[in-house]
């Protein structure tokens, strides 16, 4: 691993280290100590030089030297002339840190496992429950609970009434579907995980949009996926480059987010969907279309890719109620050819035996009102987007973005500025960002000027977030690439 990649990887693993209390060097030492204790940094692993880490974290070299010295005094680090600073060999073997193999602990997941109330994390999207969800929950409790309580099986493929309702919904969209083609999952995330388990092994080539959603890319990395990144444009993934990747590399899977792409919010056109479906059939390559990233929706959203595909195409369509209804409703599903659905059901049984029946009963109540639910969420997020864009134009007029066709986030470009550097400054102002390279399926440093900015906040939170970002932006502009002032950052 080259030195720049080494330091970027360590910075990603450190996460929101500066949000703790105490002198800055103690915070850094504590974060590094934690990485060693939990097994992320292992005995003999080399750390970046003091200067390189200080530059990446935008703190003084003295702060890093003090942190390293503190850990040397504890026997956690060793330094030798010519070999740099390493985790001490005396640190015994520990269990895996639990993160996916071949990945780093990206902020999207780190934020879910931490309690940092003063930090505004834009790593994860926020979708509070709408009124129609509350109505559905009350109906289930009042009317459906007695029958549900006497169910004598886990229904690993999903409640039959829910699978029938989902099949009917796809049929109404122009995609004839039977209940045997539906598998209910604990969120769309589990659906993608099941597909990755079924199709991928170490070294499996996977065609993926670039950029893409870090969370799902990590699921595939954990299976050993070798990504074949394909850029997207205003209509979606480039079909000519997809075809080239297929003919040159024989991928085991194509992974796309047509409605809507995360993080750019792009809506894949009907023509592109047809091309992708035809390619999947012609070349016999399975295609996973992840349609769970909803929020704002376009009026002319085309049907799923599977609706355009010729007979025999192996296409798995994933969707969810979590983004459109409520993040706490961990209820998703997949639609696949019958035999593939059965194979995925076997993976589902191994994972958890079956998703909670209560949430499935709520979904049954929600599906007849899905269009109303989606319209309400879209209207809510359109207002939030309008407000966020207004604040950004007023506070950071040099930032660039394209208004998304859908979804719930902006893909922001910082012209001439490295987003990793800005993320470190933002941490000092209690904002946690996801820099562009973490949303890429490529191995190089693509999208170094970009970061993802969700806008699904109430007005007060958006205003506080943009104010903090503006303070970080002005600090970056004043001090240049490195802040060499340890006193200012001590709490």
HELIX and SHEET records of a PDB file:
HELIX    1   1 UNK A    3  UNK A   14  1                                  12    
HELIX    2   2 UNK A   17  UNK A   19  5                                   3    
HELIX    3   3 UNK A   24  UNK A   37  1                                  14    
HELIX    4   4 UNK A   50  UNK A   57  1                                   8    
HELIX    5   5 UNK A   61  UNK A   73  1                                  13    
HELIX    6   6 UNK A  107  UNK A  110  1                                   4    
HELIX    7   7 UNK A  111  UNK A  113  5                                   3    
HELIX    8   8 UNK A  131  UNK A  139  1                                   9    
HELIX    9   9 UNK A  140  UNK A  144  3                                   5    
HELIX   10  10 UNK A  145  UNK A  149  1                                   5    
HELIX   11  11 UNK A  160  UNK A  172  1                                  13    
HELIX   12  12 UNK A  179  UNK A  181  5                                   3    
HELIX   13  13 UNK A  187  UNK A  199  1                                  13    
HELIX   14  14 UNK A  214  UNK A  221  1                                   8    
HELIX   15  15 UNK A  239  UNK A  249  1                                  11    
HELIX   16  16 UNK A  270  UNK A  283  1                                  14    
HELIX   17  17 UNK A  305  UNK A  307  5                                   3    
HELIX   18  18 UNK A  338  UNK A  352  1                                  15    
HELIX   19  19 UNK A  357  UNK A  367  1                                  11    
HELIX   20  20 UNK A  370  UNK A  395  1                                  26    
HELIX   21  21 UNK A  419  UNK A  428  1                                  10    
HELIX   22  22 UNK A  436  UNK A  439  5                                   4    
HELIX   23  23 UNK A  459  UNK A  479  1                                  21    
SHEET    1   A 2 UNK A  77  UNK A  80  0                                        
SHEET    2   A 2 UNK A  84  UNK A  87 -1                                        
SHEET    1   B 2 UNK A 120  UNK A 121  0                                        
SHEET    2   B 2 UNK A 431  UNK A 432  1                                        
SHEET    1   C 8 UNK A 182  UNK A 185  0                                        
SHEET    2   C 8 UNK A 332  UNK A 335 -1                                        
SHEET    3   C 8 UNK A 315  UNK A 320 -1                                        
SHEET    4   C 8 UNK A 287  UNK A 290  1                                        
SHEET    5   C 8 UNK A 253  UNK A 256  1                                        
SHEET    6   C 8 UNK A 205  UNK A 210  1                                        
SHEET    7   C 8 UNK A 226  UNK A 233  1                                        
SHEET    8   C 8 UNK A 236  UNK A 237 -1                                        
SHEET    1   D 3 UNK A 409  UNK A 413  0                                        
SHEET    2   D 3 UNK A 450  UNK A 454 -1                                        
SHEET    3   D 3 UNK A 434  UNK A 435 -1                                        
END                                                                             
